[in-house]
């Protein structure tokens, strides 16, 4: 069986078995994830040896479905499998006392299946199908604890915002297929002219929704209502990554004007959500805002024309941010809260967990020799080498400075205060998953040269980028550790607390107008429905009147004629008695009557 098929079917089969057997969900989940991981590693090793794979499936007429394992797609597939497997290891301990483990593990595996299909899809039709399945499964995972207050609203908001932005992807796909005459992704990347501009901007809209870019960033922070393993997986390397992956894969098609817009959107997002993260009072929401900020940096790299830099940061960020989320989950279990005031000193409760969290935090800030240093260096170098260096490099350095500041603030709060250590159920599993991801966060930078060779896309080298990036990271760490948040943000604090909403923000500009339109449509529907009912009632009345006229008029006349004929026949039948003398007498009388009638007629 093809390794591509195993990569996708292994987690899917495990999900089906979990739902059917409803026993040993954690064991089946780990087994399915492990098989899928081995298959994806096999695909990646094959691509290092110059062997790509393709599987063609029946689809629409002249538009077959394709699964492809190129160096890029195999690398992304391995990333999804590695992060998914380690998060599942952590989830075994995290969900140990939860009664809904069957539903949780089955849905999480369904999500991994959808994500693997997305990154391996070689045509737009299959990519759209996987995109839809990602939206559904993420909705189910974010709303997993639907009984809790606010969870269903958060899941619904995430679903509606991302689904609304998905319209951009649909229209872009229609444009690309119509222009190229094929649904093959590689073929459509040759699109140029106005079609490429329109499709590129529409793809950006879809990416903004999935990757929580300004002004569509609010849903991601609200999505923290889900379990921590969900946050670690969806909001590090999978769901939120889908938007950046979309732009990375289509970057060769994007015209310079579209790239500039992408860079500006990413730059604004990395600053705006970085400030929001710095002002947050909840650890998971801080990490969520940080995710938007880091994906903004990836869009800056795409806008600078170096998608490889964005890819390297996506890989590093996946390990780093999932480590941070998993560490936050341990602190949450330890203190039964994610509020930063309640987590003061939580790092002292679990020094090893805090060490892993701090290692990932420093990697995200861009401290060498951790992986984040190399990926951020690549982004800053790409920005400095771009035609719009003054704008994009400023955004990249500002994002790096803010990253150091909000991570230092989180570390300071977690370490400050008294220890309140207590026993935790499942800590061994949680620690194992966190240790694996934190190790990757530290050492992944060593693999970046091999990835450059694999993708045959060298990065721009810049000593200035290294110096500026390290200075920004160290400066941010110093500011966040030494200066209180209120003094650091100053007059920007109220704005940051409100998510930098302008004139009511997304709710005022999008949500309330959408509901107003929906209410107006409902009223119009009621009016039209009432009119249709009135016309229908009139038609029924006319029909009843016609029926009555038929029953009492035409039908009555016909039935009367029939009854008269029947009665006349009955009377005539009495004349047929069988007595010959009587019939002769009747004949004589009748003949006489006829003769008399004729005689009278002749006289007249």
C-alpha positions as CSV (number, residue, x, y, z in Angstrom):
1,X,0.0,0.0,0.0
2,X,1.2,3.5,-0.8
3,X,2.9,5.5,2.0
4,X,0.6,8.4,1.1
5,X,-2.5,6.2,1.7
6,X,-1.1,5.0,5.1
7,X,-0.3,8.5,6.2
8,X,-3.9,9.5,5.8
9,X,-5.7,6.2,6.6
10,X,-3.8,5.3,9.7
11,X,-5.2,8.1,11.9
12,X,-8.6,7.8,10.2
13,X,-8.9,4.1,10.8
14,X,-7.9,4.6,14.4
15,X,-10.7,7.1,14.8
16,X,-13.2,4.7,13.3
17,X,-12.1,1.9,15.6
18,X,-12.3,4.1,18.6
19,X,-15.9,5.0,17.8
20,X,-16.9,1.4,17.0
21,X,-15.1,-0.3,19.9
22,X,-15.4,2.6,22.5
23,X,-12.6,1.0,24.4
24,X,-8.9,1.8,24.8
25,X,-9.2,5.2,22.9
26,X,-5.8,6.4,24.0
27,X,-4.0,3.2,22.9
28,X,-5.7,3.2,19.5
29,X,-5.0,6.9,19.1
30,X,-1.3,6.5,19.8
31,X,-1.1,3.4,17.5
32,X,-2.8,5.2,14.6
33,X,-0.7,8.3,15.1
34,X,2.5,6.3,15.3
35,X,1.8,4.4,12.0
36,X,0.9,7.6,10.3
37,X,4.1,9.2,11.6
38,X,6.3,6.3,10.3
39,X,4.6,6.6,6.9
40,X,5.1,10.3,6.7
41,X,8.8,9.9,7.7
42,X,9.1,7.4,4.9
43,X,7.7,9.9,2.4
44,X,10.2,12.5,3.6
45,X,13.2,10.1,3.3
46,X,12.1,9.2,-0.2
47,X,12.1,12.9,-1.2
48,X,15.6,13.3,0.2
49,X,16.5,10.5,-2.2
50,X,14.9,12.3,-5.1
51,X,11.8,10.0,-5.1
52,X,8.4,11.8,-5.2
53,X,5.1,10.0,-5.1
54,X,1.7,10.7,-6.6
55,X,-1.6,8.9,-6.2
56,X,-4.5,9.8,-8.7
57,X,-8.0,9.1,-7.6
58,X,-11.3,9.4,-9.5
59,X,-13.0,12.8,-9.2
60,X,-15.0,15.1,-11.3
61,X,-15.0,14.6,-15.1
62,X,-11.5,15.6,-16.4
63,X,-10.6,16.8,-12.9
64,X,-9.1,13.8,-11.0
65,X,-8.1,14.0,-7.4
66,X,-4.4,13.9,-6.6
67,X,-2.3,13.2,-3.6
68,X,1.3,14.1,-4.0
69,X,4.5,13.7,-1.9
70,X,6.9,16.4,-3.1
71,X,9.7,17.7,-0.8
72,X,7.4,20.5,0.4
73,X,4.3,18.4,1.0
74,X,6.2,15.5,2.6
75,X,8.0,17.9,4.9
76,X,4.6,19.4,6.0
77,X,3.1,16.0,6.4
78,X,5.9,14.9,8.7
79,X,5.5,18.1,10.7
80,X,1.8,17.5,11.2
81,X,2.5,13.8,12.2
82,X,5.2,14.7,14.7
83,X,3.3,17.4,16.4
84,X,0.1,15.4,16.4
85,X,1.8,12.3,17.9
86,X,3.5,14.2,20.7
87,X,0.3,16.2,21.5
88,X,-1.6,12.8,21.7
89,X,1.0,11.5,24.1
90,X,0.4,14.6,26.3
91,X,-3.4,14.2,25.9
92,X,-3.3,10.7,27.4
93,X,-2.3,12.3,30.7
94,X,-4.3,15.5,30.3
95,X,-7.6,13.7,29.6
96,X,-7.1,10.9,32.1
97,X,-10.0,11.8,34.3
98,X,-12.3,13.0,31.5
99,X,-15.3,10.9,30.8
100,X,-15.5,11.8,27.1
101,X,-12.1,10.3,26.0
102,X,-13.7,8.4,23.1
103,X,-15.2,11.5,21.5
104,X,-12.0,13.5,22.2
105,X,-9.5,11.1,20.7
106,X,-11.7,10.2,17.7
107,X,-12.3,13.9,16.8
108,X,-8.6,14.7,17.3
109,X,-7.6,11.9,14.9
110,X,-10.2,13.1,12.4
111,X,-8.6,16.5,12.5
112,X,-5.1,15.0,11.9
113,X,-6.5,13.0,9.0
114,X,-8.0,16.2,7.4
115,X,-4.8,18.1,7.9
116,X,-2.7,15.4,6.3
117,X,-5.1,15.3,3.4
118,X,-4.7,19.1,3.1
119,X,-0.9,19.2,3.0
120,X,-0.7,16.2,0.6
121,X,-3.4,17.4,-1.7
122,X,-2.2,17.9,-5.3
123,X,-5.4,19.4,-6.7
124,X,-7.7,22.2,-5.6
125,X,-10.9,20.0,-5.3
126,X,-9.3,17.7,-2.7
127,X,-7.8,20.6,-0.9
128,X,-11.2,22.2,-0.6
129,X,-12.7,19.0,0.8
130,X,-9.9,18.8,3.4
131,X,-10.3,22.5,4.2
132,X,-14.0,21.8,4.9
133,X,-13.3,18.8,7.1
134,X,-10.7,20.9,9.0
135,X,-13.3,23.5,9.7
136,X,-15.8,21.0,11.0
137,X,-13.4,19.0,13.2
138,X,-11.9,22.2,14.7
139,X,-15.4,23.4,15.6
140,X,-16.0,20.1,17.4
141,X,-12.7,20.3,19.2
142,X,-13.0,23.9,20.3
143,X,-16.5,23.2,21.5
144,X,-15.5,19.9,23.2
145,X,-16.5,21.1,26.6
146,X,-19.8,22.5,25.3
147,X,-21.5,22.3,28.7
148,X,-19.2,25.1,30.1
149,X,-20.3,28.7,29.8
150,X,-19.1,30.5,26.7
151,X,-17.6,27.4,25.0
152,X,-20.3,27.0,22.4
153,X,-20.2,30.7,21.6
154,X,-16.4,30.6,21.1
155,X,-16.6,27.5,18.8
156,X,-19.4,29.1,16.8
157,X,-17.5,32.4,16.4
158,X,-14.4,30.6,15.3
159,X,-16.4,28.5,12.8
160,X,-18.3,31.5,11.4
161,X,-15.3,33.8,11.0
162,X,-13.1,31.3,9.3
163,X,-16.0,30.0,7.1
164,X,-16.8,33.5,6.0
165,X,-13.2,34.1,5.0
166,X,-13.2,30.7,3.2
167,X,-15.3,32.3,0.5
168,X,-12.1,33.9,-0.7
169,X,-10.6,30.5,-1.2
170,X,-13.6,29.2,-3.1
171,X,-13.7,32.1,-5.5
172,X,-9.9,32.0,-6.0
173,X,-10.1,28.3,-6.8
174,X,-12.8,28.9,-9.4
175,X,-10.7,31.7,-11.0
176,X,-7.6,29.5,-11.1
177,X,-9.3,26.4,-12.5
178,X,-11.1,28.5,-15.1
179,X,-7.9,30.2,-16.2
180,X,-5.7,27.1,-16.3
181,X,-8.3,24.6,-17.4
182,X,-7.1,22.2,-14.7
183,X,-7.6,21.6,-11.0
184,X,-3.9,20.6,-10.5
185,X,-2.3,23.0,-8.1
186,X,1.1,23.0,-9.8
187,X,-0.5,23.8,-13.2
188,X,-2.6,26.7,-11.8
189,X,0.6,28.3,-10.4
190,X,1.4,29.3,-14.0
191,X,-1.6,31.7,-13.9
192,X,-0.6,35.3,-14.5
193,X,-2.1,38.7,-15.2
194,X,-5.3,39.9,-13.6
195,X,-6.4,36.4,-12.7
196,X,-3.3,36.0,-10.6
197,X,-3.9,39.3,-8.8
198,X,-7.5,38.5,-8.1
199,X,-6.8,35.0,-7.0
200,X,-3.9,36.1,-4.8
201,X,-5.9,38.7,-3.0
202,X,-8.7,36.2,-2.4
203,X,-6.3,33.6,-1.1
204,X,-5.0,36.2,1.3
205,X,-8.6,36.7,2.6
206,X,-8.9,32.9,3.3
207,X,-5.4,32.9,4.9
208,X,-6.4,35.9,7.1
209,X,-9.4,33.9,8.4
210,X,-7.6,30.6,9.1
211,X,-4.3,32.2,10.4
212,X,-6.2,34.8,12.5
213,X,-4.7,37.9,10.9
214,X,-5.9,41.4,11.7
215,X,-8.8,42.3,11.7
216,X,-9.9,38.6,11.9
217,X,-7.7,37.8,14.9
218,X,-10.2,37.9,17.7
219,X,-11.7,34.4,17.2
220,X,-8.4,32.7,18.0
221,X,-8.2,34.1,21.6
222,X,-11.8,33.1,22.2
223,X,-11.0,29.6,20.9
224,X,-8.9,28.9,24.0
225,X,-12.0,27.6,25.6
226,X,-11.1,24.1,24.3
227,X,-8.8,21.6,26.0
228,X,-5.1,22.5,26.1
229,X,-4.1,19.6,23.7
230,X,-6.6,21.1,21.2
231,X,-5.0,24.5,21.5
232,X,-1.5,23.0,21.2
233,X,-2.3,21.1,18.0
234,X,-4.8,23.4,16.2
235,X,-3.1,26.7,17.1
236,X,0.5,25.8,16.4
237,X,1.1,23.6,13.4
238,X,-2.3,22.7,11.9
239,X,-5.5,24.8,11.8
240,X,-3.9,28.2,12.1
241,X,-1.0,27.0,9.9
242,X,-3.4,26.2,7.0
243,X,-3.5,29.8,5.9
244,X,0.2,30.3,5.9
245,X,0.7,27.0,4.1
246,X,-1.8,28.1,1.5
247,X,0.2,31.2,0.7
248,X,3.6,29.4,0.9
249,X,2.4,26.9,-1.7
250,X,1.0,29.5,-4.0
251,X,3.8,32.0,-3.6
252,X,5.3,31.4,-7.1
253,X,2.1,32.6,-8.7
254,X,1.7,35.8,-6.6
255,X,2.5,39.2,-8.4
256,X,4.7,41.8,-6.6
257,X,1.7,44.0,-5.7
258,X,-0.1,41.1,-4.0
259,X,3.1,40.2,-2.2
260,X,3.3,43.7,-0.8
261,X,-0.3,43.6,0.4
262,X,0.5,40.2,2.1
263,X,3.5,41.7,3.8
264,X,1.6,44.7,5.0
265,X,-1.2,42.6,6.4
266,X,1.3,40.3,8.2
267,X,3.3,43.3,9.5
268,X,0.2,45.0,11.0
269,X,-0.9,41.7,12.5
270,X,2.5,41.0,14.1
271,X,2.5,44.4,15.8
272,X,-1.2,44.6,16.8
273,X,-1.5,41.1,18.2
274,X,2.0,41.4,19.8
275,X,0.7,44.4,21.8
276,X,-2.4,42.4,22.6
277,X,-0.3,39.5,23.9
278,X,1.7,41.9,26.0
279,X,-1.5,43.2,27.7
280,X,-3.1,39.8,28.2
281,X,-4.0,38.7,31.7
282,X,-4.6,35.1,30.8
283,X,-1.7,32.8,29.8
284,X,-3.5,30.8,27.1
285,X,-5.0,33.9,25.5
286,X,-1.5,35.5,25.6
287,X,-0.2,32.5,23.7
288,X,-3.1,32.7,21.2
289,X,-2.4,36.4,20.5
290,X,1.3,35.4,20.1
291,X,0.3,32.8,17.5
292,X,-1.4,35.5,15.4
293,X,1.7,37.6,15.7
294,X,4.1,34.8,14.7
295,X,2.0,34.0,11.6
296,X,2.0,37.7,10.8
297,X,5.8,37.4,10.7
298,X,5.4,34.4,8.3
299,X,3.3,36.6,6.0
300,X,6.0,39.3,6.2
301,X,8.4,36.7,4.8
302,X,6.0,35.7,2.1
303,X,5.5,39.3,1.2
304,X,9.3,39.8,1.0
305,X,9.3,37.1,-1.7
306,X,11.1,34.4,0.4
307,X,8.4,31.8,1.3
308,X,11.2,29.4,2.5
309,X,11.8,31.8,5.4
310,X,8.1,31.6,6.3
311,X,8.2,27.8,6.0
312,X,11.2,27.5,8.4
313,X,9.5,29.8,11.0
314,X,6.3,27.7,10.6
315,X,8.3,24.6,11.4
316,X,10.1,26.1,14.4
317,X,6.9,27.8,15.6
318,X,5.0,24.5,15.5
319,X,7.3,22.9,18.0
320,X,7.8,26.0,20.1
321,X,4.2,27.1,20.4
322,X,2.9,23.5,21.1
323,X,5.5,23.3,23.9
324,X,4.3,26.5,25.4
325,X,0.6,25.4,25.2
326,X,1.4,22.1,26.8
327,X,3.4,23.8,29.6
328,X,0.4,26.1,30.1
329,X,-1.8,23.1,30.4
330,X,0.3,21.7,33.3
331,X,0.2,25.0,35.1
332,X,-3.6,25.1,34.5
333,X,-4.0,21.7,36.1
334,X,-1.7,22.8,39.0
335,X,-3.6,26.0,39.8
336,X,-7.1,25.2,38.2
337,X,-6.8,28.5,36.3
338,X,-5.0,30.1,33.4
339,X,-5.2,33.7,34.7
340,X,-1.8,35.1,35.2
341,X,-2.5,36.4,38.7
342,X,-3.5,32.8,39.7
343,X,-0.4,31.4,38.1
344,X,2.2,33.5,40.0
345,X,4.8,31.1,41.2
346,X,3.4,28.1,39.2
347,X,6.8,27.6,37.6
348,X,8.2,26.8,41.1
349,X,5.6,24.1,41.5
350,X,7.1,22.2,38.5
351,X,10.7,23.3,37.8
352,X,11.2,20.8,35.0
353,X,8.0,21.9,33.3
354,X,9.0,25.5,33.8
355,X,12.4,24.8,32.3
356,X,10.8,23.3,29.1
357,X,8.4,26.3,29.0
358,X,11.3,28.7,29.4
359,X,13.3,27.0,26.7
360,X,10.4,27.2,24.3
361,X,9.8,30.9,25.3
362,X,13.5,31.8,24.6
363,X,13.3,29.9,21.3
364,X,10.2,31.9,20.3
365,X,12.0,35.2,21.3
366,X,14.8,34.3,18.9
367,X,17.7,33.5,21.3
368,X,20.6,31.4,19.8
369,X,21.2,28.5,19.4
370,X,17.5,27.7,19.6
371,X,15.4,27.1,16.5
372,X,13.5,30.4,16.7
373,X,16.8,32.4,16.3
374,X,17.5,30.8,12.9
375,X,13.9,31.2,11.5
376,X,13.5,34.8,12.7
377,X,17.0,35.6,11.3
378,X,15.8,34.3,7.9
379,X,12.6,36.4,8.1
380,X,14.5,39.6,9.0
381,X,17.1,38.9,6.3
382,X,14.4,38.3,3.7
383,X,12.7,41.6,4.8
384,X,16.0,43.5,4.5
385,X,16.6,42.1,1.0
386,X,13.2,42.9,-0.3
387,X,12.3,46.0,-2.4
388,X,10.1,47.2,0.5
389,X,12.9,46.7,3.1
390,X,12.1,49.9,5.1
391,X,8.5,48.8,5.7
392,X,8.8,45.0,6.1
393,X,12.1,45.0,8.1
394,X,10.5,47.5,10.6
395,X,7.5,45.2,11.0
396,X,9.8,42.1,11.4
397,X,12.0,43.8,14.1
398,X,9.0,45.2,15.9
399,X,7.4,41.8,16.0
400,X,10.7,40.3,17.3
401,X,10.9,43.0,20.1
402,X,7.3,42.4,21.2
403,X,7.8,38.6,21.2
404,X,10.7,38.9,23.7
405,X,8.7,41.4,25.8
406,X,5.5,39.3,26.2
407,X,7.4,36.0,26.7
408,X,9.6,37.6,29.4
409,X,6.5,39.0,31.1
410,X,5.0,35.5,31.2
411,X,8.2,33.9,32.5
412,X,8.5,36.5,35.2
413,X,5.0,36.0,36.5
414,X,5.3,32.2,36.4
415,X,8.5,32.3,38.5
416,X,7.5,35.1,40.8
417,X,5.5,34.1,44.0
418,X,5.3,31.1,46.2
419,X,5.1,27.4,45.3
420,X,1.8,25.6,45.8
421,X,2.8,22.2,44.6
422,X,0.2,19.4,44.6
423,X,-0.1,16.0,43.0
424,X,-1.3,15.9,39.4
425,X,-2.9,12.9,37.6
426,X,-1.2,11.9,34.4
427,X,1.8,14.2,34.8
428,X,4.2,11.5,33.4
429,X,2.4,11.5,30.0
430,X,2.1,15.2,29.9
431,X,5.8,15.7,30.8
432,X,6.8,13.2,28.1
433,X,4.9,14.9,25.3
434,X,6.2,18.3,26.5
435,X,9.8,17.1,26.7
436,X,9.7,15.8,23.1
437,X,8.3,19.1,21.7
438,X,10.7,21.3,23.8
439,X,13.6,19.2,22.5
440,X,12.5,19.9,19.0
441,X,12.0,23.6,19.8
442,X,15.7,23.7,20.8
443,X,17.4,21.6,18.1
444,X,15.2,22.1,14.9
445,X,17.4,24.9,13.7
446,X,20.2,22.4,12.9
447,X,17.9,20.8,10.3
448,X,17.3,24.1,8.4
449,X,20.3,23.8,6.1
450,X,19.1,20.3,5.0
451,X,15.6,21.7,4.3
452,X,17.2,24.4,2.2
453,X,19.0,21.8,0.2
454,X,15.9,19.6,-0.1
455,X,13.8,22.5,-1.4
456,X,16.6,23.9,-3.6
457,X,15.8,27.4,-2.3
458,X,18.7,29.2,-0.5
459,X,18.0,31.9,2.0
460,X,19.4,35.4,1.8
461,X,22.3,35.7,4.3
462,X,22.8,38.8,6.3
463,X,25.0,39.5,9.3
464,X,23.1,42.7,9.9
465,X,19.9,40.7,10.2
466,X,21.5,38.5,12.9
467,X,22.7,41.5,14.8
468,X,19.4,43.4,14.6
469,X,17.3,40.3,15.3
470,X,19.3,39.4,18.4
471,X,19.3,43.0,19.7
472,X,15.5,43.2,19.3
473,X,15.0,39.8,21.0
474,X,17.3,40.7,24.0
475,X,15.8,44.2,24.2
476,X,12.3,42.7,24.3
477,X,13.2,40.2,27.0
478,X,14.8,43.0,29.1
479,X,11.7,45.2,28.7
480,X,9.3,42.5,29.5
481,X,11.2,41.3,32.6
482,X,12.1,44.6,34.1
483,X,9.2,47.0,33.2
484,X,5.6,46.4,34.4
485,X,3.1,46.0,31.6
486,X,1.2,49.1,32.5
487,X,4.2,51.3,32.2
488,X,5.5,49.5,29.1
489,X,2.2,50.0,27.1
490,X,1.2,53.3,28.6
491,X,-1.7,54.9,26.7
492,X,-1.9,51.8,24.4
493,X,-3.0,49.6,27.3
494,X,-6.8,50.3,27.0
495,X,-6.6,49.8,23.2
496,X,-4.7,46.6,23.6
497,X,-7.2,45.3,26.2
498,X,-10.0,46.0,23.7
499,X,-8.1,44.1,20.9
500,X,-7.5,47.4,19.1
501,X,-11.1,47.5,18.0
502,X,-11.9,50.6,16.0
503,X,-15.4,52.0,16.3
504,X,-16.7,48.8,17.9
505,X,-14.3,46.5,16.0
506,X,-15.3,43.3,14.3
507,X,-18.6,43.0,16.2
508,X,-19.7,46.5,15.1
509,X,-18.4,46.2,11.5
510,X,-19.3,42.6,10.8
511,X,-21.3,40.7,13.4
512,X,-24.0,43.2,14.2
513,X,-24.6,44.2,10.5
514,X,-24.7,40.6,9.6
515,X,-27.4,39.9,12.2
516,X,-29.3,43.0,11.1
517,X,-29.3,41.8,7.6
518,X,-30.4,38.4,8.8
519,X,-33.2,39.9,10.8
520,X,-34.3,42.0,7.7
521,X,-34.2,38.9,5.6
522,X,-36.3,37.1,8.1
523,X,-38.9,39.9,8.1
524,X,-38.9,40.0,4.3
525,X,-39.3,36.2,4.3
526,X,-42.3,36.5,6.7
527,X,-43.9,39.2,4.5
528,X,-43.3,37.1,1.3
529,X,-44.5,34.0,3.1
530,X,-47.6,35.8,4.3
531,X,-48.3,37.0,0.7
532,X,-47.7,33.5,-0.7
533,X,-50.1,32.1,1.9
534,X,-52.7,34.6,1.0
535,X,-52.4,33.8,-2.7
536,X,-52.6,30.1,-1.7
537,X,-55.7,30.6,0.4
538,X,-57.4,32.5,-2.5
539,X,-56.5,29.7,-4.8
540,X,-57.9,27.1,-2.4
541,X,-61.2,29.1,-2.0
542,X,-61.5,29.4,-5.8
543,X,-60.9,25.7,-6.1
544,X,-63.5,24.9,-3.4
545,X,-66.1,27.1,-5.2
546,X,-65.4,25.4,-8.6
547,X,-65.7,22.1,-6.9
548,X,-69.1,23.1,-5.4
549,X,-70.3,24.3,-8.8
550,X,-69.2,21.1,-10.4
551,X,-70.9,19.0,-7.6
552,X,-74.1,21.0,-7.7
553,X,-74.2,22.1,-11.3
554,X,-72.8,20.0,-14.1
555,X,-72.5,16.9,-12.0
556,X,-76.0,17.3,-10.7
557,X,-77.5,17.8,-14.3
558,X,-75.6,14.8,-15.6
559,X,-76.7,12.6,-12.6
560,X,-80.3,13.8,-13.0
561,X,-80.3,12.8,-16.7
562,X,-78.9,9.5,-15.8
563,X,-81.5,8.9,-13.1
564,X,-84.3,9.9,-15.5
565,X,-83.0,7.5,-18.2
566,X,-82.7,4.8,-15.6
567,X,-86.3,5.4,-14.4
568,X,-87.6,5.5,-17.9
569,X,-85.9,2.3,-18.7
570,X,-87.4,0.8,-15.5
571,X,-90.9,1.8,-16.6
572,X,-90.4,0.6,-20.2
573,X,-89.2,-2.7,-18.8
574,X,-92.6,-3.4,-17.2
575,X,-94.2,-3.4,-20.7
576,X,-92.2,-6.6,-21.5
577,X,-94.5,-9.0,-19.6
578,X,-94.2,-12.0,-22.0
579,X,-98.0,-12.2,-22.6
580,X,-98.6,-12.2,-26.4
581,X,-102.2,-11.0,-26.2
582,X,-101.2,-8.0,-24.1
583,X,-98.3,-7.1,-26.4
584,X,-100.7,-7.4,-29.4
585,X,-103.2,-5.1,-27.7
586,X,-100.4,-2.6,-26.9
587,X,-99.3,-2.7,-30.5
588,X,-102.9,-2.1,-31.8
589,X,-103.4,0.8,-29.4
590,X,-100.0,2.3,-30.3
591,X,-100.7,2.0,-34.0
592,X,-104.0,3.6,-33.6
593,X,-102.5,6.5,-31.7
594,X,-99.9,7.0,-34.4
595,X,-102.5,6.9,-37.1
596,X,-104.6,9.4,-35.3
597,X,-101.6,11.7,-34.8
598,X,-100.8,11.5,-38.5
599,X,-104.4,12.2,-39.5
600,X,-104.5,15.2,-37.3
601,X,-101.2,16.4,-38.6
602,X,-102.5,16.1,-42.2
603,X,-105.7,18.0,-41.4
604,X,-103.7,20.9,-39.9
